[in-house]
């Protein structure tokens, strides 16, 4: 039995976009805990599922309270498309994808062509306990079952885009 060690690294290559007309009273950032699939068994009849986490943090600098609406998009990674992302070990490829819910029915992408995005809102304001707010979004990963794969350490890098 061949076992393949694979993990998806969601690198923090962050692009933060501030909506036009907004002031700098609120600053937001994102942090991630990558999706680590562990060992992949190509003879298994069930997919290899794993989860990671993405946290949006908004902080308040000056002025009155503020509600911040945001969206979080994920890039295609090395595959260049959302239909099937690719983990790579040299020239070897192992298909996988990232989803926005535990049902793993909608790919987490950029909101176009049927992909989803994460969105939310945080209220930050002056005063103790109100200056920093966080929201967590699980990332659900899946490697489909019974793929032929060479032994190796498989990785991919996803760019996270936070717009607020």
N, C-alpha and C positions, 0 to 999 in steps of 0.2 A: 504494500500500500504506500503510495507516495503522499507525503504531507507537504503542504506549501504554507509557509508562514507569510501572512499578508496583513498589512495594516494600511489604513488610509490616514495620511497626515493632513489635517486641515491647518495649513500654515496661516499665521496671522499676517497676511498681506492685505492690509486694511486700506480701503478707500472710504473716507468719510466725506459725505456731501452735505453741506449746509444749505437748506432751502433759501431761495432768493428773498431778501428783505428781512431775514432773521438777524437778531443781535447775538453777540457773543456771550450773553448772560448764562447760557446753558452750553455745556460741552458734553458730548457723548462719545463713547468708545465701545469696542467689542473685544471679548476674549473668548478663546475656545479651548475645549478639551477634545482632542482629535478622536476619531472613530478608529478603534483598534480591533480588528477582526480576529486576531490570534491565529491559530493554525487552521488552514483550510484543507479539508479532505475531499479530493475530487471524486471519490467513490460514494460520498454521502448522498442520500436521496433528498435531503432537505437543504434549503439555502442556509448560508452562514450569516446570521444577523448579529448586529452589534449597535451600540448607541454611543453618541458623544454629546457634548453640550456646548451651547453658545450663550454667552451672557452679554446683554447690553447694559451698560452703566452710564447714567447721565448725572452730571453734577451741576450745581447752581453756583454762580459766581457773585452776581450783583442783582439789585432790583427786586421786584416783587415775585410772587410765585408764578410758575409757568408750566403749562402742559406741553409735553414734547411727543409728537407722533413720529414714528420711525418705521422703516422697512429694512430688511436684511436679505440680500441676494447672495447666492453662491455661484461661482463660476463653473465652467464645464470641466476644469482640470486639464490633464494632458490629452484627453480624447478629442476635445474641440466640439463636443456636442453633448446634449443632455439625454439622448436616447440610451446611451450606455457609456458611463464613465469608465476609465481604465486605470487599474493599478498596474504598475510596470516594475519589472525586475530585469534590467538590461533591455533586451529585445523581447522578452516574454511578457505577455499581457494577460490579465485576469479581469474580466468585466465585473463591474459593481455599480451601485448607485446610492444616492443619498436622498432621503425622503423627509417631508415635513410632518408626518404623523406616524403613529405606531402601526397603522394598517398598511403602510408602505405602498400606497396606491398613487400618490402624486409626488413626482420628483421635485425636490427643492432646487430651484434654479433662479431665473431672473424675472419670473412672472409672465413670460411670453411663451407661446407655443404649448400651452397646457401645463407649464411648470408653475410651481407655487413659490411664494416668498413668505418670510415671517414678517409680521407686523405687530405693532403694539403702541402703547402710549404710557408715559410716565409723568407724574406730576412732581416737580422739584420746586423748592422755594427756600426762602431764608428761614433761619431758625434751626435749633438743634434737632437732629433726626430727619430733617427735610432736605438737606443739601445734596445728598447722594441717594439715588434710587436705582434699583437693578431689576431686570426681567430676564428670566432664563428660558431658553428654547432648546428642547432636545433635538438632536440630529439622529435620524434613524438610518443606519446603513444596512445594505444587503449585498452579498455576493451570491448570485444564482448557483444552484447545485449543478454538479457533474460537468464542470468545465475542465478541459485538459490544461494542465499547467506544469511548467518546469519548477523544480525546487528553487526557492530564492526568497529574498525579502522584497515584497511588493509595496510600492508607495505611490502616492499621488499628492499633489498640492492643489488646494482649492483657495481661490481668492474670495474673501468675504467683503461685500460692499454694504456699508451702513449708510443709509440716507436719513437725515433728520432735519 
